């Protein structure tokens, strides 16, 4: 909604096409911006992701901003390709989508990729020998997927820096969305009820995402992480370059993509950003 208000052409990539069309129609009415469209995208299927990219690139000549915001949090399940669903949707699907769109992003440089992360990553470990998470826990699975996104943000920033594709990881805080709809039992009911009272509204929760999409003062901060329109530090373990490279290589393999050389490029900030005081300026991907 916020980007549409600014006059951006917005593509909603949605698993449920009918709901996506309805949301796009509502945004067009509320903002009077007619350039709001809906595409079908199922991040739990590598085939569906490839089909979306082919459809998108055949019709859309430009891609300046990619916001990776879709998420699953619920009982143990698998993707169409047999991967643990939380990892497969929240991380691997976004990796594959972004990777396939990199040529379009590079052509439209300086372009931006915004990965929606979470401070839950501090509770996560990434065991490459147990991607199926045999001892499944809803929260730990979600946290692991967000840790993987942090690794991805840093590694992609290093690899694509020379192409002027900028990457940011955004922790929006606790936001009242339908993410918790699949959490079963009493705990799920408690979280959904308290969330409506205590969590941020989607309008407030999206502000840092919008800030990363449009702010000029953070162009030099590729590979960094933000909350409340401010740079934040992540734990040292989440900045492990060897782990990030190993995850990148594994992701290429899982997505049946060709291997790439390792990178030892260091991402360095250029100056200190002037962060807006208020940052004023959903639930799916906006491109």
VEXVO-972984 format. One line per field, with one value per residue (C-alpha): residue number from 1; residue in one letter; z, x, y. Coordinates in nm, 3 decimals. Layout:
nr: (NUM	...)
rest: (A	...)
Z: (Z	...)
X: (X	...)
Y: (Y	...)
//
This chain:
nr: (1	2	3	4	5	6	7	8	9	10	11	12	13	14	15	16	17	18	19	20	21	22	23	24	25	26	27	28	29	30	31	32	33	34	35	36	37	38	39	40	41	42	43	44	45	46	47	48	49	50	51	52	53	54	55	56	57	58	59	60	61	62	63	64	65	66	67	68	69	70	71	72	73	74	75	76	77	78	79	80	81	82	83	84	85	86	87	88	89	90	91	92	93	94	95	96	97	98	99	100	101	102	103	104	105	106	107	108	109	110	111	112	113	114	115	116	117	118	119	120	121	122	123	124	125	126	127	128	129	130	131	132	133	134	135	136	137	138	139	140	141	142	143	144	145	146	147	148	149	150	151	152	153	154	155	156	157	158	159	160	161	162	163	164	165	166	167	168	169	170	171	172	173	174	175	176	177	178	179	180	181	182	183	184	185	186	187	188	189	190	191	192	193	194	195	196	197	198	199	200	201	202	203	204	205	206	207	208	209	210	211	212	213	214	215	216	217	218	219	220	221	222	223	224	225	226	227	228	229	230	231	232	233	234	235	236	237	238	239	240	241	242	243	244	245	246	247	248	249	250	251	252	253	254	255	256	257	258	259	260	261	262	263	264	265	266	267	268	269	270	271	272	273	274	275	276	277	278	279	280	281	282	283	284	285	286	287)
rest: (X	X	X	X	X	X	X	X	X	X	X	X	X	X	X	X	X	X	X	X	X	X	X	X	X	X	X	X	X	X	X	X	X	X	X	X	X	X	X	X	X	X	X	X	X	X	X	X	X	X	X	X	X	X	X	X	X	X	X	X	X	X	X	X	X	X	X	X	X	X	X	X	X	X	X	X	X	X	X	X	X	X	X	X	X	X	X	X	X	X	X	X	X	X	X	X	X	X	X	X	X	X	X	X	X	X	X	X	X	X	X	X	X	X	X	X	X	X	X	X	X	X	X	X	X	X	X	X	X	X	X	X	X	X	X	X	X	X	X	X	X	X	X	X	X	X	X	X	X	X	X	X	X	X	X	X	X	X	X	X	X	X	X	X	X	X	X	X	X	X	X	X	X	X	X	X	X	X	X	X	X	X	X	X	X	X	X	X	X	X	X	X	X	X	X	X	X	X	X	X	X	X	X	X	X	X	X	X	X	X	X	X	X	X	X	X	X	X	X	X	X	X	X	X	X	X	X	X	X	X	X	X	X	X	X	X	X	X	X	X	X	X	X	X	X	X	X	X	X	X	X	X	X	X	X	X	X	X	X	X	X	X	X	X	X	X	X	X	X	X	X	X	X	X	X	X	X	X	X	X	X	X	X	X	X	X	X)
Z: (0.000	0.099	-0.225	-0.427	-0.260	-0.385	-0.742	-0.778	-1.011	-0.772	-0.843	-0.575	-0.601	-0.422	-0.370	-0.385	-0.711	-0.630	-0.300	-0.474	-0.737	-0.465	-0.271	-0.588	-0.667	-0.316	-0.340	-0.679	-0.533	-0.213	-0.381	-0.729	-0.861	-1.151	-1.179	-0.921	-1.046	-0.910	-1.025	-0.904	-0.707	-0.487	-0.298	-0.189	-0.546	-0.743	-1.064	-0.974	-0.891	-1.228	-1.402	-1.219	-1.318	-1.682	-1.676	-1.497	-1.713	-2.034	-1.938	-1.709	-1.842	-1.506	-1.151	-0.917	-0.579	-0.465	-0.119	0.009	0.271	0.238	0.531	0.670	1.041	1.134	1.181	1.016	0.645	0.327	0.009	-0.331	-0.369	-0.039	0.178	0.528	0.455	0.681	0.547	0.194	0.178	0.403	0.283	-0.013	-0.213	-0.169	-0.256	-0.578	-0.672	-0.613	-0.789	-1.101	-1.102	-1.058	-1.427	-1.423	-1.095	-1.233	-1.550	-1.337	-1.099	-0.856	-0.753	-0.407	-0.246	0.097	0.299	0.593	0.883	1.253	1.582	1.638	1.452	1.786	1.895	1.581	1.468	1.112	1.090	0.730	0.818	0.944	0.705	0.761	1.131	1.269	1.611	1.471	1.666	1.505	1.655	1.601	1.240	1.181	1.355	1.144	0.823	0.933	1.021	0.670	0.527	0.723	0.579	0.232	0.267	0.352	0.094	-0.192	-0.100	-0.133	-0.460	-0.629	-0.493	-0.819	-1.004	-0.776	-0.647	-0.288	-0.017	0.323	0.602	0.788	1.124	1.128	1.491	1.617	1.360	1.365	1.045	0.962	1.001	1.317	1.158	1.128	1.485	1.645	1.993	2.291	2.227	1.879	2.017	2.282	2.032	1.786	2.058	2.218	1.878	1.792	2.107	2.151	1.808	1.553	1.280	0.928	0.842	1.119	1.064	0.701	0.758	0.773	0.464	0.276	0.412	0.273	-0.060	-0.111	0.117	-0.056	0.261	0.294	-0.053	0.093	0.350	0.134	0.332	0.650	0.881	1.006	1.259	1.315	1.026	1.209	1.142	1.390	1.473	1.443	1.646	1.532	1.454	1.194	1.015	0.968	0.606	0.586	0.692	0.448	0.159	0.253	0.266	-0.073	-0.228	-0.070	-0.190	-0.546	-0.520	-0.370	-0.645	-0.912	-1.016	-1.138	-0.882	-0.847	-0.728	-0.369	-0.289	-0.042	-0.121	0.184	0.198	0.352	0.441	0.283	0.542	0.810	0.699	0.798	0.925	0.907	1.244	1.166	0.855	0.747	0.442	0.270	0.352	0.006	-0.217	-0.377	-0.665)
X: (0.000	0.275	0.468	0.148	0.076	0.415	0.320	0.518	0.411	0.350	0.332	0.173	0.306	0.049	-0.012	-0.388	-0.448	-0.809	-0.710	-0.422	-0.653	-0.891	-0.610	-0.474	-0.820	-0.855	-0.515	-0.604	-0.924	-0.764	-0.459	-0.600	-0.283	-0.387	-0.045	-0.116	-0.116	-0.135	0.063	0.048	0.351	0.381	0.711	0.669	0.731	1.051	0.859	0.600	0.874	1.036	0.700	0.643	0.984	0.928	0.586	0.714	1.023	0.824	0.584	0.775	1.088	1.190	1.249	1.386	1.272	1.213	1.065	1.086	0.813	0.610	0.634	0.504	0.484	0.297	0.298	0.564	0.505	0.706	0.722	0.639	1.009	1.030	1.199	1.088	0.821	0.929	1.284	1.160	0.913	1.072	1.429	1.485	1.189	1.310	1.666	1.555	1.322	1.587	1.856	1.642	1.559	1.917	1.970	1.667	1.782	2.131	1.990	1.788	2.073	2.087	1.812	1.722	1.634	1.474	1.460	1.220	1.407	1.326	1.509	1.401	1.720	1.904	1.733	1.833	2.105	2.165	2.253	2.331	2.303	1.945	1.761	1.449	1.459	1.382	1.296	1.057	0.959	0.745	0.932	1.279	1.195	1.083	1.391	1.616	1.459	1.523	1.884	1.924	1.781	2.038	2.319	2.166	2.145	2.513	2.638	2.431	2.546	2.908	2.850	2.638	2.801	2.983	2.651	2.494	2.223	2.171	2.047	1.896	1.757	1.463	1.323	0.975	0.909	0.601	0.332	-0.031	-0.063	-0.208	0.135	0.019	-0.294	-0.136	0.000	-0.213	-0.356	-0.388	-0.059	-0.175	-0.500	-0.314	-0.067	-0.338	-0.545	-0.259	-0.123	-0.436	-0.384	-0.009	0.152	0.212	-0.040	0.069	0.081	0.335	0.518	0.597	0.765	1.124	1.065	0.943	1.235	1.482	1.301	1.319	1.576	1.881	2.088	2.126	2.259	2.605	2.475	2.425	2.435	2.318	2.022	1.762	1.482	1.269	1.449	1.783	2.083	2.113	2.386	2.325	2.503	2.849	2.740	2.494	2.782	2.990	3.107	3.202	2.851	2.700	2.906	2.826	2.454	2.479	2.646	2.394	2.106	2.235	2.244	1.894	1.757	1.944	2.146	2.508	2.783	2.955	3.301	3.342	3.376	3.601	3.478	3.439	3.134	3.228	3.000	3.076	3.011	2.746	2.382	2.156	1.857	1.516	1.360	1.018	1.070	0.710	0.735	0.161	0.193	0.317	0.600	0.611	0.842)
Y: (0.000	0.248	0.198	0.223	0.558	0.676	0.593	0.272	-0.004	-0.292	-0.664	-0.882	-1.237	-1.454	-1.823	-1.764	-1.578	-1.489	-1.328	-1.154	-1.009	-0.888	-0.717	-0.558	-0.424	-0.277	-0.107	0.043	0.186	0.322	0.476	0.559	0.394	0.171	0.004	-0.268	-0.627	-0.980	-1.283	-1.641	-1.762	-2.071	-2.062	-2.424	-2.541	-2.485	-2.552	-2.288	-2.037	-2.097	-2.054	-1.727	-1.593	-1.688	-1.519	-1.211	-1.156	-1.206	-0.926	-0.692	-0.518	-0.368	-0.487	-0.223	-0.356	-0.714	-0.764	-1.122	-1.127	-1.449	-1.689	-2.018	-2.099	-2.413	-2.790	-2.999	-3.045	-3.071	-2.870	-3.012	-3.088	-3.275	-3.012	-2.915	-2.658	-2.371	-2.384	-2.445	-2.156	-1.895	-1.939	-2.171	-2.041	-1.685	-1.784	-1.951	-1.666	-1.400	-1.601	-1.645	-1.274	-1.157	-1.073	-0.844	-0.690	-0.630	-0.477	-0.232	-0.142	0.013	-0.226	-0.347	-0.679	-0.666	-0.986	-0.983	-1.140	-1.180	-1.156	-1.516	-1.614	-1.584	-1.907	-2.097	-2.332	-2.444	-2.813	-2.901	-3.269	-3.233	-3.004	-3.216	-3.114	-3.459	-3.312	-3.056	-2.746	-2.474	-2.181	-2.328	-2.412	-2.054	-1.915	-2.138	-2.010	-1.651	-1.729	-1.869	-1.545	-1.345	-1.558	-1.516	-1.138	-1.106	-1.354	-1.213	-0.862	-0.975	-1.158	-0.891	-0.575	-0.503	-0.531	-0.267	-0.496	-0.382	-0.618	-0.543	-0.758	-0.603	-0.709	-0.550	-0.637	-0.819	-0.747	-0.858	-1.062	-1.402	-1.568	-1.746	-1.892	-2.240	-2.259	-2.532	-2.574	-2.345	-2.167	-2.071	-1.931	-1.730	-1.586	-1.490	-1.322	-1.130	-1.038	-0.844	-0.637	-0.604	-0.636	-0.362	-0.303	-0.403	-0.032	0.033	-0.294	-0.219	0.118	-0.010	-0.221	0.085	0.286	0.031	0.040	0.416	0.584	0.731	0.749	0.371	0.299	0.245	-0.004	-0.314	-0.635	-0.462	-0.522	-0.275	-0.237	0.074	0.246	0.212	-0.007	-0.293	-0.540	-0.911	-1.174	-1.274	-1.630	-1.496	-1.320	-1.636	-1.612	-1.979	-2.079	-1.831	-1.968	-2.326	-2.245	-2.071	-2.375	-2.611	-2.394	-2.404	-2.783	-2.810	-2.585	-2.781	-2.476	-2.483	-2.436	-2.099	-1.996	-1.888	-1.521	-1.347	-0.995	-0.775	-0.549	-0.218	0.070	0.405	0.670	0.677	0.687	0.973	0.781	0.948	1.008	0.874	0.659	0.719	0.694	-0.641	-0.953	-1.061	-0.960	-0.618	-0.574)
//
